[in-house]
């Protein structure tokens, strides 16, 4: 009864536009945990430090009365570890929070002074609940599997083994050669080969290759060790008959179980309920890694974008079939480059997501690109080199060394292979700067992201 009542309340809130579900995703190391921590932190300090959010107009104009964390509606989803993240940032020396490896959620209740007449007639203040959902971008890479048979998926994966990806697949391919697909099923052998395949996917990610399938193999969450994550692509004739007790039949059953019990369930219970989406993109690390890694990231982003369901949300749609009506792409770690390079960073991001931009523009869906730093780690300035003044950033490396560097120029367009041969980009990771617990976290343009995602809801 309590669950039905809660669902009814959520339904009414969605219809009255007093609840919005914001999904935060991005491929590994894009900075999801840091972004959500900063977003929650900025809003909870907004009523007393409105000058920290000049681009969030409700805060700038003094209309944001306050914000507080409240219990989330979905009690089956883990709570986002906000307090633990802040503890990590405020310890000595400061350190980055542990990244989340599963779906998590946090709900904020915002009280504000409305500007819309119908809201002002009801009350001098309004309340909106913001649900912020964190989930790995790698899981979105699995949604195209719903349209592929095991044979089609295997062919696609094997055909994609080229360059660095093929080099990293040697151990897995060697183990695969020893498997007789038509022999009586051997669970131990299948388990061993699937472990080799999973290790191959981890090695791809460590080498800077983001396009890995299935995504749950590298971020299994609660499914770690389950047989549903013990399959792999293999070469076979899709038209031939197979024994129901063969290795091939077991692999096919596991793949189909993964499709229906893992991928489809995630889509139904989580992804299909989102109203707005922010996709965090780390353009800088792939620039640092090389041509193959950079273009592999672009392929992964294209696959992620194919998964979204776009459409304007009128009242009936919001009640019974919500859709994503705003998408924000954010190039993270803008504090790791000098300020005059931020324009190039946004331009590069626009180039990366251009195919998705075309689709969403055709559907008349609101979409934008920005650069930001969820938690600012550096100071920008200038240094003298050979009687010349050059821009630079200064921060503390992860090892604790004070560094002043100019990381290089960010290309404004998709770079050719010559970019890395000629110049490349030198990315340096910095640790968080010490900060007092009673002040909001320093950031770059998190307020701009907030204005885009919820600004229209605070009117």
ROMIVEX-541202 format. One record per residue (C-alpha): x, y negated, z. Coordinates in Angstrom, 3 decimals, decimal comma, padded with zeros to 6 digits, always signed. Last residue first. Example, Ala and Ser with C-alpha at 12.3 -4.5 7.8 and 13.67 -1.06 7.14 Angstrom:
<rs>
<<+013,670; +001,060; +007,140>>
<<+012,300; +004,500; +007,800>>
</rs>
This chain:
<rs>
<<+010,377; -029,720; -012,928>>
<<+012,637; -027,135; -011,299>>
<<+011,811; -024,327; -013,741>>
<<+013,232; -026,321; -016,677>>
<<+016,613; -026,513; -014,904>>
<<+016,740; -022,753; -014,271>>
<<+019,167; -021,197; -016,769>>
<<+020,464; -024,273; -018,605>>
<<+020,752; -026,419; -015,497>>
<<+022,433; -023,559; -013,653>>
<<+025,028; -023,079; -016,413>>
<<+025,783; -026,812; -016,365>>
<<+026,128; -026,654; -012,579>>
<<+028,663; -023,816; -012,970>>
<<+030,554; -026,360; -015,082>>
<<+033,995; -026,056; -013,459>>
<<+034,064; -024,868; -009,863>>
<<+035,232; -025,647; -006,354>>
<<+033,424; -023,547; -003,747>>
<<+031,022; -025,413; -001,488>>
<<+032,302; -026,614; +001,897>>
<<+031,820; -025,121; +005,385>>
<<+034,206; -022,190; +004,821>>
<<+037,191; -024,492; +004,132>>
<<+039,117; -023,565; +000,986>>
<<+042,415; -021,873; +000,195>>
<<+042,931; -021,489; -003,582>>
<<+041,869; -018,320; -005,337>>
<<+044,629; -016,196; -006,909>>
<<+045,869; -016,884; -010,414>>
<<+046,165; -014,623; -013,450>>
<<+048,478; -015,859; -016,210>>
<<+047,609; -015,638; -019,910>>
<<+050,329; -016,354; -022,450>>
<<+048,803; -016,752; -025,908>>
<<+050,137; -015,737; -029,278>>
<<+052,632; -017,688; -031,353>>
<<+053,494; -016,516; -034,841>>
<<+052,947; -012,770; -034,705>>
<<+049,906; -013,139; -032,466>>
<<+048,275; -015,736; -034,721>>
<<+049,370; -013,832; -037,849>>
<<+046,779; -011,150; -037,055>>
<<+044,073; -013,656; -037,926>>
<<+042,441; -015,779; -035,269>>
<<+038,675; -016,258; -034,953>>
<<+038,270; -020,026; -034,880>>
<<+039,116; -022,791; -032,384>>
<<+042,366; -021,045; -031,455>>
<<+043,367; -021,525; -027,794>>
<<+046,722; -023,269; -027,592>>
<<+049,312; -022,053; -025,111>>
<<+049,563; -021,091; -021,465>>
<<+051,131; -024,400; -020,374>>
<<+052,548; -023,490; -017,000>>
<<+053,244; -024,666; -013,462>>
<<+053,499; -021,696; -011,111>>
<<+053,664; -021,269; -007,336>>
<<+054,374; -017,616; -006,565>>
<<+052,034; -015,562; -004,361>>
<<+051,978; -012,298; -006,340>>
<<+048,503; -013,078; -007,676>>
<<+049,964; -016,317; -009,011>>
<<+049,406; -019,624; -007,230>>
<<+048,336; -022,580; -009,349>>
<<+049,432; -025,417; -011,610>>
<<+048,118; -026,252; -015,062>>
<<+049,952; -028,090; -017,826>>
<<+049,596; -030,891; -020,385>>
<<+052,801; -032,181; -022,006>>
<<+054,709; -035,457; -021,629>>
<<+057,864; -035,545; -023,753>>
<<+061,339; -036,640; -022,634>>
<<+062,599; -033,071; -023,157>>
<<+059,773; -031,667; -021,048>>
<<+057,861; -033,875; -018,579>>
<<+054,804; -032,237; -017,024>>
<<+051,130; -033,168; -017,055>>
<<+048,081; -032,375; -014,963>>
<<+045,506; -029,708; -014,264>>
<<+045,012; -028,123; -010,852>>
<<+044,293; -024,423; -010,641>>
<<+042,032; -021,821; -009,009>>
<<+038,503; -023,100; -009,674>>
<<+035,844; -020,565; -008,740>>
<<+033,181; -019,944; -011,381>>
<<+035,337; -021,498; -014,097>>
<<+033,263; -022,523; -017,079>>
<<+033,045; -022,678; -020,857>>
<<+029,723; -023,120; -022,598>>
<<+027,647; -021,438; -025,313>>
<<+023,929; -021,793; -025,946>>
<<+020,771; -019,933; -026,900>>
<<+017,096; -020,861; -026,914>>
<<+015,087; -018,481; -029,079>>
<<+013,566; -019,580; -032,385>>
<<+013,458; -015,980; -033,679>>
<<+015,716; -016,997; -036,572>>
<<+018,019; -018,739; -034,097>>
<<+018,211; -015,529; -032,062>>
<<+019,335; -013,486; -035,049>>
<<+021,906; -016,009; -036,288>>
<<+023,326; -016,440; -032,792>>
<<+023,786; -012,689; -032,491>>
<<+025,992; -012,660; -035,596>>
<<+027,873; -015,795; -034,398>>
<<+028,829; -014,371; -030,993>>
<<+032,596; -014,428; -031,497>>
<<+032,594; -017,644; -033,523>>
<<+030,648; -019,428; -030,781>>
<<+033,169; -018,146; -028,256>>
<<+036,023; -019,604; -030,311>>
<<+034,293; -022,999; -030,425>>
<<+033,765; -022,886; -026,651>>
<<+037,463; -022,141; -026,096>>
<<+038,505; -024,827; -028,595>>
<<+036,543; -027,440; -026,653>>
<<+038,125; -026,238; -023,401>>
<<+041,670; -026,661; -024,787>>
<<+041,908; -030,354; -023,762>>
<<+041,349; -029,253; -020,174>>
<<+044,473; -027,032; -019,882>>
<<+043,867; -023,298; -019,684>>
<<+043,377; -020,943; -016,736>>
<<+040,683; -023,229; -015,251>>
<<+038,375; -022,157; -018,085>>
<<+038,336; -018,694; -016,516>>
<<+035,038; -017,715; -018,150>>
<<+033,610; -018,258; -021,617>>
<<+029,872; -018,434; -020,961>>
<<+027,184; -017,179; -023,323>>
<<+023,720; -018,306; -022,288>>
<<+020,572; -016,567; -023,449>>
<<+017,071; -017,925; -022,941>>
<<+013,724; -016,276; -023,716>>
<<+014,434; -012,771; -022,420>>
<<+011,152; -010,917; -022,471>>
<<+008,411; -010,246; -019,972>>
<<+005,726; -007,723; -020,898>>
<<+002,699; -007,796; -018,630>>
<<+002,571; -011,039; -016,707>>
<<+005,203; -013,018; -018,603>>
<<+003,673; -011,903; -021,898>>
<<+000,236; -013,065; -020,826>>
<<+001,571; -016,437; -019,635>>
<<+003,689; -017,162; -022,703>>
<<+007,218; -015,862; -022,868>>
<<+009,057; -016,618; -026,089>>
<<+010,850; -013,603; -027,506>>
<<+014,103; -011,709; -027,363>>
<<+014,798; -008,086; -026,584>>
<<+018,504; -007,591; -026,066>>
<<+020,341; -004,405; -027,028>>
<<+021,828; -005,595; -030,309>>
<<+023,680; -008,230; -028,302>>
<<+025,726; -005,648; -026,404>>
<<+026,778; -003,962; -029,642>>
<<+027,981; -007,279; -031,066>>
<<+029,854; -007,966; -027,822>>
<<+031,623; -004,602; -028,066>>
<<+032,659; -005,315; -031,655>>
<<+034,069; -008,695; -030,587>>
<<+035,994; -007,032; -027,770>>
<<+037,494; -004,628; -030,309>>
<<+038,505; -007,660; -032,348>>
<<+040,513; -009,081; -029,463>>
<<+042,031; -005,749; -028,459>>
<<+043,262; -005,076; -032,010>>
<<+044,789; -008,543; -032,448>>
<<+046,688; -008,675; -029,162>>
<<+046,704; -008,591; -025,386>>
<<+046,907; -012,308; -024,495>>
<<+044,026; -013,306; -026,730>>
<<+042,185; -010,332; -025,226>>
<<+042,825; -011,819; -021,742>>
<<+041,658; -015,293; -022,769>>
<<+038,237; -014,609; -024,278>>
<<+036,739; -013,374; -021,000>>
<<+033,030; -013,405; -021,771>>
<<+030,186; -013,775; -019,283>>
<<+026,735; -013,070; -020,711>>
<<+023,939; -015,004; -019,029>>
<<+020,430; -013,674; -019,487>>
<<+016,981; -014,967; -018,766>>
<<+013,621; -013,335; -018,127>>
<<+014,783; -009,817; -017,231>>
<<+012,246; -007,026; -016,667>>
<<+013,186; -004,871; -019,686>>
<<+016,747; -004,508; -018,396>>
<<+015,937; -003,110; -014,990>>
<<+013,502; -000,245; -014,591>>
<<+012,783; +000,545; -018,243>>
<<+016,267; -000,046; -019,650>>
<<+018,006; +001,760; -016,828>>
<<+015,583; +004,683; -017,144>>
<<+016,176; +004,873; -020,904>>
<<+019,954; +005,052; -020,477>>
<<+020,099; +007,489; -017,550>>
<<+017,303; +010,082; -017,648>>
<<+016,411; +009,933; -021,351>>
<<+019,709; +009,396; -023,162>>
<<+021,843; +011,164; -020,540>>
<<+019,516; +014,168; -020,666>>
<<+019,918; +014,149; -024,455>>
<<+023,703; +014,134; -024,128>>
<<+023,582; +016,885; -021,519>>
<<+021,364; +019,057; -023,732>>
<<+023,682; +018,542; -026,743>>
<<+026,756; +019,469; -024,704>>
<<+024,984; +022,603; -023,454>>
<<+023,961; +023,599; -026,984>>
<<+027,533; +023,108; -028,218>>
<<+028,975; +025,284; -025,451>>
<<+026,582; +028,058; -026,448>>
<<+023,605; +029,427; -024,467>>
<<+020,867; +028,194; -026,786>>
<<+022,747; +029,634; -029,767>>
<<+023,212; +027,137; -032,536>>
<<+021,706; +026,677; -035,970>>
<<+023,548; +024,590; -038,549>>
<<+022,246; +021,246; -039,816>>
<<+024,402; +018,972; -037,640>>
<<+027,630; +020,583; -038,801>>
<<+030,169; +020,147; -036,016>>
<<+032,974; +017,851; -034,843>>
<<+032,853; +016,851; -031,184>>
<<+031,888; +013,875; -029,044>>
<<+031,984; +014,337; -025,264>>
<<+029,838; +015,704; -022,434>>
<<+030,151; +015,763; -018,662>>
<<+028,348; +012,671; -017,379>>
<<+025,028; +014,540; -017,010>>
<<+027,013; +017,137; -015,033>>
<<+027,218; +014,650; -012,091>>
<<+030,691; +013,782; -010,757>>
<<+029,980; +010,051; -010,457>>
<<+026,270; +009,403; -011,004>>
<<+025,906; +006,864; -008,155>>
<<+027,902; +004,274; -010,095>>
<<+029,441; +005,824; -013,205>>
<<+031,498; +002,837; -014,386>>
<<+033,992; +004,383; -016,854>>
<<+031,727; +007,279; -017,893>>
<<+028,655; +005,083; -017,490>>
<<+029,682; +003,139; -020,597>>
<<+029,245; +006,157; -022,871>>
<<+030,835; +004,894; -025,000>>
<<+033,727; +002,446; -024,919>>
<<+034,094; -000,838; -026,800>>
<<+036,282; -002,843; -024,443>>
<<+039,812; -002,104; -025,674>>
<<+042,334; -004,021; -023,528>>
<<+044,841; -001,208; -023,038>>
<<+043,401; -000,522; -019,584>>
<<+039,989; -000,180; -021,218>>
<<+041,288; +002,367; -023,725>>
<<+043,050; +004,254; -020,918>>
<<+039,756; +004,475; -019,013>>
<<+038,052; +005,861; -022,133>>
<<+040,797; +008,481; -022,567>>
<<+040,440; +009,450; -018,904>>
<<+036,745; +010,025; -019,534>>
<<+037,589; +012,240; -022,515>>
<<+040,094; +014,250; -020,496>>
<<+037,501; +014,631; -017,715>>
<<+034,970; +015,758; -020,340>>
<<+037,488; +018,350; -021,543>>
<<+037,948; +019,738; -018,014>>
<<+034,204; +019,835; -017,267>>
<<+033,517; +021,585; -020,562>>
<<+036,172; +024,176; -019,714>>
<<+034,708; +024,729; -016,249>>
<<+031,165; +024,946; -017,586>>
<<+031,942; +027,662; -020,131>>
<<+028,956; +028,208; -022,429>>
<<+029,137; +031,349; -024,552>>
<<+031,121; +030,594; -027,716>>
<<+029,742; +028,446; -030,516>>
<<+031,710; +025,291; -029,672>>
<<+034,981; +027,171; -029,328>>
<<+037,120; +024,696; -027,387>>
<<+040,935; +024,727; -027,682>>
<<+040,932; +021,816; -030,148>>
<<+039,065; +019,663; -027,619>>
<<+041,942; +019,834; -025,130>>
<<+044,343; +018,495; -027,774>>
<<+041,828; +015,829; -028,771>>
<<+041,632; +014,679; -025,127>>
<<+045,403; +014,569; -024,728>>
<<+045,907; +012,714; -028,025>>
<<+043,101; +010,144; -027,604>>
<<+045,324; +007,209; -026,573>>
<<+047,046; +007,148; -029,959>>
<<+043,671; +007,243; -031,725>>
<<+042,430; +004,216; -029,768>>
<<+045,668; +002,343; -030,507>>
<<+045,078; +002,594; -034,251>>
<<+041,979; +004,524; -035,266>>
<<+039,428; +006,833; -033,660>>
<<+036,193; +005,160; -034,779>>
<<+035,278; +008,015; -037,123>>
<<+035,255; +010,366; -034,129>>
<<+032,853; +008,124; -032,214>>
<<+030,400; +007,689; -035,092>>
<<+030,399; +011,387; -035,944>>
<<+029,744; +012,329; -032,328>>
<<+026,894; +009,796; -032,069>>
<<+025,249; +011,153; -035,219>>
<<+025,557; +014,763; -034,003>>
<<+024,218; +013,952; -030,535>>
<<+021,294; +012,147; -032,153>>
<<+021,371; +008,348; -032,254>>
<<+018,578; +005,823; -031,617>>
<<+018,727; +005,932; -027,808>>
<<+022,525; +005,787; -028,071>>
<<+022,192; +002,099; -029,067>>
<<+021,464; +001,410; -025,351>>
<<+024,840; +002,739; -024,196>>
<<+026,870; -000,432; -024,818>>
<<+024,478; -002,118; -022,415>>
<<+025,982; -000,055; -019,596>>
<<+029,408; -001,508; -020,348>>
<<+028,015; -004,944; -019,514>>
<<+027,968; -003,884; -015,886>>
<<+024,977; -005,125; -013,862>>
<<+024,326; -008,074; -011,575>>
<<+020,755; -009,224; -011,035>>
<<+019,931; -012,694; -009,745>>
<<+016,323; -013,080; -008,632>>
<<+015,338; -016,745; -008,277>>
<<+012,227; -017,460; -006,219>>
<<+010,570; -020,815; -006,832>>
<<+009,041; -023,113; -004,240>>
<<+007,208; -026,398; -004,786>>
<<+007,051; -029,628; -002,803>>
<<+004,596; -032,532; -002,731>>
<<+001,775; -030,031; -003,147>>
<<-001,059; -028,964; -005,463>>
<<-001,430; -032,236; -007,363>>
<<+002,354; -032,466; -007,682>>
<<+002,416; -029,104; -009,482>>
<<-000,193; -030,194; -012,026>>
<<+001,693; -033,455; -012,592>>
<<+005,071; -031,975; -013,395>>
<<+007,885; -033,759; -011,535>>
<<+008,264; -031,239; -008,713>>
<<+010,128; -031,869; -005,447>>
<<+012,171; -028,731; -004,712>>
<<+012,334; -025,617; -002,549>>
<<+014,517; -022,782; -003,854>>
<<+014,235; -019,191; -002,593>>
<<+017,226; -017,088; -003,555>>
<<+017,134; -013,362; -004,236>>
<<+020,205; -011,132; -004,612>>
<<+020,616; -007,996; -006,705>>
<<+023,023; -005,165; -007,430>>
<<+023,422; -002,736; -010,322>>
<<+026,620; -000,711; -010,146>>
<<+030,374; -001,182; -010,182>>
<<+030,677; -004,468; -008,305>>
<<+034,094; -006,116; -008,340>>
<<+035,877; -006,462; -004,988>>
<<+036,220; -010,129; -004,103>>
<<+039,334; -012,058; -005,182>>
<<+041,853; -012,883; -002,500>>
<<+042,588; -015,840; -000,257>>
<<+045,791; -015,608; +001,820>>
<<+044,476; -015,805; +004,451>>
<<+040,767; -014,958; +004,213>>
<<+038,186; -017,385; +002,854>>
<<+037,764; -015,859; -000,627>>
<<+037,580; -012,315; +000,759>>
<<+035,031; -013,342; +003,399>>
<<+032,973; -015,063; +000,699>>
<<+032,787; -011,826; -001,308>>
<<+031,778; -009,824; +001,776>>
<<+028,988; -012,277; +002,500>>
<<+027,731; -012,105; -001,093>>
<<+027,698; -008,310; -001,408>>
<<+024,770; -008,082; -003,842>>
<<+022,143; -005,936; -002,160>>
<<+021,732; -002,445; -003,567>>
<<+018,586; -001,759; -005,651>>
<<+015,771; +000,427; -004,276>>
<<+014,386; -002,360; -002,068>>
<<+013,278; -004,430; -005,054>>
<<+011,702; -007,592; -003,637>>
<<+014,939; -009,097; -002,337>>
<<+015,086; -010,424; +001,207>>
<<+015,662; -014,198; +001,268>>
<<+018,747; -016,307; +000,640>>
<<+018,218; -019,995; +001,124>>
<<+017,879; -023,102; -001,003>>
<<+017,108; -026,716; -000,159>>
<<+015,281; -029,900; -001,069>>
<<+016,365; -030,051; -004,709>>
<<+014,818; -033,340; -005,826>>
<<+017,830; -035,502; -004,964>>
<<+018,311; -036,680; -008,542>>
<<+021,653; -034,891; -008,903>>
<<+020,231; -031,688; -007,394>>
<<+017,230; -031,577; -009,749>>
<<+019,536; -032,627; -012,610>>
<<+021,996; -029,765; -012,312>>
<<+024,857; -031,460; -014,197>>
<<+026,007; -033,454; -011,160>>
<<+026,358; -030,319; -009,003>>
<<+029,051; -031,105; -006,391>>
<<+027,539; -034,535; -005,828>>
<<+024,472; -032,767; -004,407>>
<<+026,539; -031,644; -001,393>>
<<+023,953; -031,462; +001,407>>
<<+020,921; -030,156; -000,530>>
<<+023,086; -028,217; -002,995>>
<<+025,036; -026,155; -000,430>>
<<+022,844; -023,037; -000,787>>
<<+022,720; -023,609; -004,554>>
<<+026,491; -023,847; -005,013>>
<<+027,166; -020,745; -002,916>>
<<+024,631; -018,601; -004,761>>
<<+026,145; -019,604; -008,120>>
<<+029,707; -019,215; -006,835>>
<<+029,131; -015,672; -005,571>>
<<+027,264; -014,818; -008,777>>
<<+030,155; -016,108; -010,893>>
<<+032,916; -014,457; -008,851>>
<<+031,165; -011,086; -009,004>>
<<+030,581; -011,360; -012,766>>
<<+034,158; -012,416; -013,635>>
<<+034,820; -011,092; -017,150>>
<<+037,083; -008,408; -015,684>>
<<+034,966; -005,590; -017,130>>
<<+032,459; -006,586; -019,808>>
<<+029,806; -009,126; -018,965>>
<<+026,420; -009,297; -017,280>>
<<+024,279; -011,574; -015,198>>
<<+020,517; -011,103; -015,465>>
<<+018,284; -013,907; -014,252>>
<<+014,798; -013,010; -013,057>>
<<+012,522; -016,012; -012,650>>
<<+009,737; -016,468; -010,119>>
<<+007,343; -019,364; -009,589>>
<<+006,160; -019,458; -013,219>>
<<+002,559; -019,032; -012,103>>
<<+002,305; -015,763; -014,045>>
<<+005,580; -014,498; -012,621>>
<<+004,462; -015,374; -009,089>>
<<+001,150; -013,548; -009,611>>
<<+002,942; -010,408; -010,812>>
<<+005,445; -010,607; -007,944>>
<<+002,570; -010,832; -005,468>>
<<+000,859; -007,838; -007,098>>
<<+004,087; -005,816; -006,971>>
<<+004,479; -006,675; -003,275>>
<<+000,901; -005,632; -002,520>>
<<+001,354; -002,341; -004,393>>
<<+004,559; -001,638; -002,410>>
<<+002,821; -002,388; +000,906>>
<<+000,000; +000,000; +000,000>>
</rs>
